[in-house]
Amino acid sequence: MKRILFLFAILTVSLQTFAQSTKYKTTTGHIWFTSVSPLETIEAHNRQVIALLDKSTGSIAYKVVMKSFEFKKAAMQDHFNTQYLHTDKYPNATFDGKFTNPSAVSYDKDGSYSVEASGKLTIHGVTKEIKEKGTVTVKGNTVSTQSTFTINLADYNVTIPSNYVNNISRTITINVDCTLTLQ
């Protein structure tokens, strides 16, 4: 009986060794956005982004808690949460998609790889199909994802109060920089 238990234990450890993980994750990703208007430039950062990447399927997902964006001025943060993005009603923004060219990334070789991701971006309760270019950088057991793209606020039903139309751009630049670790 002891011999059977011993063999079972060795077999279990061996199988776990051969079963490689295909998933990368972070809970400290960084996404920031910039609004450049005639009167001012506004930038806000969020360093609590959850990102998941599955190298076997090319699936990639991000979840952003909207209240975690930090602004230089407290009033901007308050206006962002209460007047523009209504973060009590729409607490998260998400992207759920796939790389359109998953074979472009060699996860077993350090380097930077150009990718394109296609999927659903949800902001302010509105979901839109998007396709954006980015870079995946592989270094050991970590993968970094970077992308810069723009969105139109009107596409996501975000309205700018008339007294702020010269302060906030209708087109926002979004930057993604997340380092994920093999799980």
N, C-alpha and C positions, 0 to 999 in steps of 0.2 A: 504494500500500500504506500509506504514511504517512497519507494522507487517511482511509482506512478505519479504521485504528487510532485516529486522532483522533476520528472520529465515534463509534466504539464506546466510547471513554472518556467522551465527553460524554453519550452515552445511558445509560451505567452510572451516572454521577454524578446525572443527572436522575432516573432510576428510584429511586435511593436517597433522593433528596430527597422524592419523592412518597410513598414507603413509610414511613408513620409507625409508630413502635413502639407497641404496645398493652400492654406489660408494665412493671410497676413492681416494684422489689425493694429489700430491705434485708437486711443481715446484723447490724445493730445495733439491732434492735427491743427493746422493753422490755415484759416481762410480769412481773407480781408477784402474789403471793397473800397472803391474810390469813386467819388462824385466830383467832377471838375465842372464848375459853372462860372459865369462871368464874375460873380462876387466872391466866391470862396471855393476852396477844395476841402472836401470832407472825406476822412478816412476812418474806418473802424476795423478792429481786429478781433478775431475769435480764436482762441488757442485751446478750445475744448471740443474739437470736432472729432466725431467718431467716424472712422473709415475702415472699410473691409474690402479686401481684394482676394479673389480665389484664382490662383494661377492655373488651375486645371480647366476652368470654364471661361476665364477672362472677365468674370463678373466683378463689378466694382460698385461700391455704395458709400455714400456719405450722409451723415445726419448732423445737422447744425442746430443747436439750441439758440434761437434768435436773441434771447435776453442776455446771452453771453458775449455779444459784441460790445467792445469797449471803445468809447469815443474820447477825444481830448477834453470835451466839455460835457458836463453832466446834463445840461439842457438838451444837447443834441441826442444823447442816449435816451432821455425821457421822451422826446418827440418821436424818435425812431420807433420806440416800443408802443407808444399810445396813439400817435396820430397817423403814422405811415404804415407800419407793418402789423399793428394790432396783435402784439405777441401773446396777449392773454388768450385770444381766440385762435391764433395760428402760431403755436409755440415753436414749431420746428420747420426747417427747410430741409429737403432731402433730394438726393440724386440716386437713382437706381438704374444701372446700365451695364453695358458690356463693351469691351474693346472690340472694335470692328476688325482689327488686325492682331488677334492675340498671339499669333506665332511670331510677331515682330519682336517679342520680348524673350530673351534667353535668361531664365531665372537662375540657371546654374553658372552664369558667367557675368562677372562684374562689368558694368558699363551702363551707358545711357541709351535709351531706345525711344524713338518717336512713335507715338500711338495716337489713335483717334477713338474716342468713346462716344457711344450713342446710347441715349436712354431718356428717362423721364425726370425732369427737374420740377420740383414742387416748391413754390414760394407763395406765401399769403393765401394758401388754400387753392391755388391754381396750378395745374400740372400741364407742362408743355414738353413735347419731344424736342431734344436738342442733340446736336452732334458737334463735338469740340475736339481740338487737337491738344496734345499734351506730351509730357515726357515722363517715362518711368526710368528711374535710376536704381540699379541693383548693386548692392554692396554687401556681400556676405549674406547674413540672415535678415537683412533689412531691404525694403523697397521704398523708394520715395516717389511720390506722384506730384507733378507740377503741371499747372495749366493756368492760362489767363484768357478770359473771354468776357464778352459784354452781354448785358441783357437790357431790354427796354422795360422800364417800370410799368408802363401801361399794359404790357403783355401779361402781367401778373396782378392786374387790378390795384396797383399801388398808385394812389393819387397824391399829388402835391398841393397843399393849400395855396390859394392864390397869393397870399402874402409872402410865400417862400419860393415862387417859381424861378426867381433869379438866383436863388441860393443853392438849389439842388438840380443836378443834371437829370434829364429824362432817361439818359443812358448811363448805366453803372458798369464799371469794370470790376470783375471778380477775379481774385487771385487765389489759387489753391497750392499749398505746399505741405504735404503730409508725409511723415516717415512712419512706415508700418513695419512691424516685427513679425517674423514667422511664428505661428502659434504651435 
